[in-house]
Amino acid sequence: MTPDRGASVPEKVDVLDLLHRFTTLHPRAWDLGLERLVRLLADLGSPHLRLPPVVHVAGTNGKGSTVAFMRAMLEADARAVHVYSSPHLVRFNERIRIGAPGGGTLVSDEALTEALLHCERVNAGQPITFFEATTAVAMQLFSQNAADATLLEVGLGGRLDATNVVETPHLCAITPVSMDHMSFLGDTLEKIAGEKAGILKRDVTAVIGPQEPDALEVIRAAANRVGAPLVVHGQDYMAYEEHGRLVYQDAFGLLDLPLPRLPGRHQIANAGLALACMRHSGFDLSDHAFDAAMGNVTWPGRLQKLTGDLAALAPSCDVWLDGGHNAGGGQALAEAMADLEERVPRPLYVVSGMLRTKDASSFFAPFEGLARQVVAIPIPKHEKSYDTVGLASSAAEAGTFASVSPSLEDALQEIEMAAGEPARILICGSLYLAGYTLKADGSVPV
């Protein structure tokens, strides 16, 4: 059959090239504000008003893990769940999960390309940031696919984050708040908490995870101003480990569950927050779903034990990966490593690459007396990677012997040779480094 010469030919474009085009429409990667996205969404037909019930999650640490627990709970109860998270580790597609009965899937290249092209045509070259444009794409895709829930993770802050265009979420949640992104959100815990609390809405229940007292005070004040009812950790719900089980308790009763498959005591808090969200959401999940979720939950790059090509470079060592990169993340990782040390004693080596925008000394401080050595490495192909000598100096100032290595691969081999005994290696400091590590290890998220 002869093709119609007058018919339009669909544009063939590589997803990465298309994504890159969205980085050229605004001079800054982050320019917090909602006006540009509100305009684009209106031109797209307001898909953000047609989303399945939204659970909106802000916070500094634990947002992704909390969302992962909620997805596992909903899917264990045969619900279809859309998920929007950021950043991705290896492929952009990780940011957009399309819900379906029996379990969702990452958006396909074909569907993503079509949505990106449509968004690009509608936007018509007007100023928009990459995150704003891709948030619009996610909302467009979610609005076109039926689901029971939408789990929406804040990108940066909350009040002016692109995801905050959702004016009537079904439920809100705030994970632990700590110091991070100070140049955007403020230089005190109270200022940062105020930005996170900007997602709170009138008459929308908000579940609040463990917080420092100053942060909780700010969140309570914000909730009172807008009229948002709160469910607060330590007051309205509790979650803790007891006799090798996760015990959760709130006004609805007590749950006795298996420990989550995600290691680290901070995951008890994340699981507890997710349980509180689901118990106060009205989704009416079964206790079986909560039980099954503890064993089904997955979240790549968060205290993930590597078993592939990179781990083979240090065969006598346990090699762990985590994307933690701020003070709260460092504290959680140090506690997790201390717990591992108590169960299976091994010397700990920390291999770290960080961005220059992060407070490296605060991140490394909790490892004093715990890590034998910090090995500073560059983040491959990242222009904002910390200089290795400067990063090692920060680790030394925080109380741990430090050295430098030219690459992650070299660092692993050097530790394998120098340790002289089976050791434990923790790769951490950046989600960008985590993404590189997973790809190099052959552990691409699906």
N, C-alpha and C positions, 0 to 999 in steps of 0.2 A: 504494500500500500504506500503510495507516494505521500509524504508529509505535506500538510498545508503550509505553503510558503508564507502565508499571511499571519499564521498563528504565532503568538508570543512564545518564546522559548524560556523556560524557567532558568533563572540565574543559577549557575553552578559556582559554588563558593565553598572554600574550606571553612569549617566552623571557627578555627583559631583566627583566620584572617577576618572573618566577620566580627568576632568578638573584639579584635584589635581595633576595628573601625569605630567602635563605641568609646574607645579610650581617647579619641582625638576630638571629641565634641565639647570638651570642657578643659580649661587649662589646669585644673587641679583634680587629683584622684578623689579627694574627699572635700565636699563643700556642703556641709550639713544644712538642710532646709527642705521643705516639702513643695515649694511652689512649682518647680520644674516638673516633678513627677506628677503632681496633681493635674497639670496641663496635659501631659502626655497620656495619662490614664483616661482623662475625659475624651481626648481624641481617639483613643482605642475603644471607646464605648463603656468605660468605667468597669472593667473586669473585677476590680477590688471590691465592688459592691455585690458580686455574685459568687463569692468564695464559699465553700462549705464552712461550717462553724470553725472559727479561728481561735487557736490557743497561741497567744503572743508572749514570747519569752525574751526577757532582757536580763542583764547581769554581766559580771566581769568574767567569772570562771564557772564552768559547768553547764553553760547553756546547751552546747551540743550533746553532752551526755544526758542531760535531763530530757531533751527532745528525743534522743534515741530510746530512752526508757519508755516514754509515753508512746512512741510509735510501736515498740514491742508489745506493750499492753493492749493497745487498740487492735493491732493485727492479730494478737492471740485470741481476741474476741471476734475475729472475722470481720473487722471493720476496714474499710478502704481509707488510707491516710495519705494526703499530700504533705510533703515536707520541703521547706525552704531553709537552707542553712548556708553558712559561709565562714571562712573561705573554703575553697576546695583544696584537696591535697595533691591530687595527680591530674584529674580531668575536671573541667568546668561542670560537666554533667552531674557531678556529685552534689551540686548545690540544689538541684531540682529533682525531687522524687515524686513521680506520678502515682497516686494511690490506685489500687485495684483490689477486688476481693481475692483473698488468698495471699496478698503481699504485693507491695508496689515495686516499681523498677525505676532506675535512673532514667531521666529523659533521653530518648534516642537522639542521635545526631540529626536524623531527618526531621523529627518534630522540632528540635531546637533550632535548626537552620530556618525552617519555615517561620517560626515565631519571631526569630531575630530579624529576618528580612521584612516581615510585616511591620514590626516595631520601627525598623529603620525607615521604611517608606512613610509611615504615619508621622514620625518625628521630624522628617524632612530637614535634617541638618541643624535643628535648633539646639541650643546649649542643653546638655544633659550629662551627668556623670555616668561612668560605667555601671556603678552599683545601682543607681536609679533606673537606668535602662533595663538592666537584667532583672531587677525586681519587677518592673512592669511586664517583662517577658514571662516570668514565673507566674504572676497573677493571671495573665492572659491564658496560659496553659492550664492552670488550676481551674479557672472558671469554665473551661471547655470540657473538663473531665469530672464526672460525678464522683463524689467521695463523701465519707461520713465526717471527716475532720481535716483541718489544715493546721499544721504545726509550723509556726512562723517565727524564725529566730532573728532577733535584732542583729544588724550588722555592726553598728557603732553607736554607743550611747543609748538612745531611746526616744527622747523628746523630739529630736529633729531627724531621726533615722528614717530612711525611706519606707521601712515597713510600717511606720506609724501613720500612714495614710488610711489604715483600717480603723475606722472611727467607732465601730461597734463590735469588738471581738467577743467571743463567747466566754473567754477566761483569759486572765493575764497571770504571768509568773515572773518573779525576780529572783535569780540565783545569787549566790554570794557576791557582794560588791567589794572590789579592792582597787588599788592604784594601778591604772593603766590608761593609755591614750590621753595623758594629762594635757597635751597641747590642744586637744579638741574638747575635752570634757571638764577641765578644771584641775587645779593643783592640790585640792584637798579631797578627802573621802566624802565629805558632806556635799561638795559640788558635784562629784561624780554620781553619788547616790541620787541627787536631785535630777540629773539628766536621765538616769535609768527609770526613775519614778515617773517620768514624762509619758510612759505608756499607759498609766492608770486612767481608767474611764469611769464616769458616773454609773453606778449600779452594776458594774462588772466586777465580779469577785476576782481578787488578786491573791495568789498564794505566794508567800514570801519565804524563801529559803534562809538558812543560817546567815546572820548578819552581825557585823560589829555594832555595838550600841549606837554610835553616832550615825551610822548609815541607816539603821532601823528607825531612829528618831526622825530623820528626814523623810523616809518613806511613809511613816505614819502621818506626818504632817501633810504630805502631798495627798495621801488618800483621804484625809479629812476635808481638804479643800475641794476635791472633785467629787466626793461622795462615793468612794470605792470601798466596799466591804473587804476586809483583810482576813486571810487565814495564815497565821504566823507560826513559823517553826518554834518549838519550845513552849508555845502557849496553846495553840489550837491543834497541833499535831507533833508527834515525836517519831524518830526513826533511829534505831541503834542496833548494834550487833550484840547478840547474847547466845552463848553456847553454840557458836558456829551457825547461827541463823540470823536473818534480818527480821527484827520485830518493829512493826509499825502500829501506831495507836492514834486515834482521833475520836471525835464525838460519835462516829458511826461504829466504833468498836476496834478490835485488835486483829492484826494480821500476823501470822507466823510463817515466814517465807524463806526459801533458800537464799543464801548470799548471792549477790549478783555475780555474773561471770566476769564483769569488768573489775579488775583488781584495784585495790587502794581504798583506804577508809573514807576518802572523799566521795567515793561512789555510793556509799551508804547514804550520805546526805543527798546526793543527786537522785538516787532511787526514791528516797523518802519524799523529796519535793515532787517528783513525778507521780508518786502514789497519791499525794495530797491533791494534786491537780486533777487527777482522774476521779478521785472520790468526791470532789466538790464540783465536778463539771456537769453532772447530770447525764453523762454518757451511759451510766448504769452498767459498768463492766462487771463480769463475774470474778469471783475470787480465783478461779482457775486461770483467768487471763493474767492476773497479777503474779501468780506462782510461775506460770510458763514464761512470762517476760523476763524473769530474773536469769533464766538459762538461755533465752533466745537473743537477748540484747547484743548488738554489735555497734561499735563506734571506732573506726580505724584511727590509728595514730595516738590513741590514749592508753598509756601503759600497755602497749601491745608487744608481746614477745615475738621477736623475729626468728624465722626458721629458714630463710631462703639464702640467696647469694651473699648478702652482707654478713649474715650470721656465720657463714662458712669461713669467713676471714678470721674469725676468732673462735675456733671450734671448741675450746675448753671453757668458754665463757657463756653465761646467760646474757643475751643482748636484748635490751628493752628499749622501746621508743615511746616518747610522749611529746606532744606539741606545746607543752607548758612554757610560758615565756614572760610571766610577770611575778610579782612578789607572792600573790596568793597561789599561783601555780607552783612556784618553787617550794612553798611550804607543804602543799599537798603531795608533791613528788617526794620530798625528803621524808615525810611521814610514811609514805608507801614503801620506800626503800628501807626504812628502819624496820618496818613490819616484816619485810622479806628477810632482812638480816637476822631478825629474831628467830624466824622459822628455819632458815637455811643460811648459816653464816658464810659470807663470802666478801672479800674486799670489793669496795665499790669504786668504779671509775666513771666519771661524768664526762661525756663528750658533748660539747656544746658549741653551737653557732647561733648568734643572735643579731637582731637588727639594731642599728645605732640609736634608734628611737626608744629603745627599752632601757629600763633601770637594771643593768646587769648585776650590780652589787646586791641589790635587794633580792634578786632572784637566787643568787648563789648563797646568801647568808644562811639559810636553813641547813645547808650541807656541811657547815663547819663541824668538825669532829666526826662526821659520818662518811664523807668521801675521802678516799686516799689521795685522789688527784682529779683535777679538772683539766681536760685537754681541749683547748680552744681551737676551733676550725672555722674556715669561711663557709658561708652559705653559698653553694655553687650558683653562679650566674645571677646573683642578686646585688644590685649596685648599692644597696643600703646595708649590706652586711658589715657587722662590726669588724674592725681590724683585729686580727688574732692576738697581737701583742697587747692591745688595749683591753681586749676581752679577758685575756689571762691575768692582766693586772687587776681588773675588777674582781675576779675570782680570788686572787691572792689577798686583796684588801678585805674581802669578806671572810678570810680565815682559812682558805684551803690551798694547799700547794697546787700550782698550775703550770702548764706547759703549752706549747703550740704545736700544731701539726698541719701540713699543707692540705689535707683532705680527710674526709670521713673514712675512706678506705684505708689510708695510711694510719690514721689514729687507731683503728681496730686492730690492724696488724701489729702496731707498736705495743699496744696493751697486751695482746696475746703473748708477745715475746718477753715483755718486761715483767709481767705479773708473777711468773714463776709458780702459779697455782691457779686452780679454777677461780675465776673472778666474775663479778657482775658489772655489766656495762650499761649505763643509761645514756641514750642519745636524746637530747632535749634542747630547748631554748627558742624554738621557732616552728610555726606551722609550715613555713616554707621549707625548712630543713626536714621536717617530718615528711612532706610530700616527696622531696628528693630521695629520702631514705626508703620509703615504701616502693618507689619506682625501681631504685637500684636493687632492692631486695627481691623484687618480683612479686610484691604483695599489693597489687593495685586494687583499691576499693571497688566494690560492685553494689 
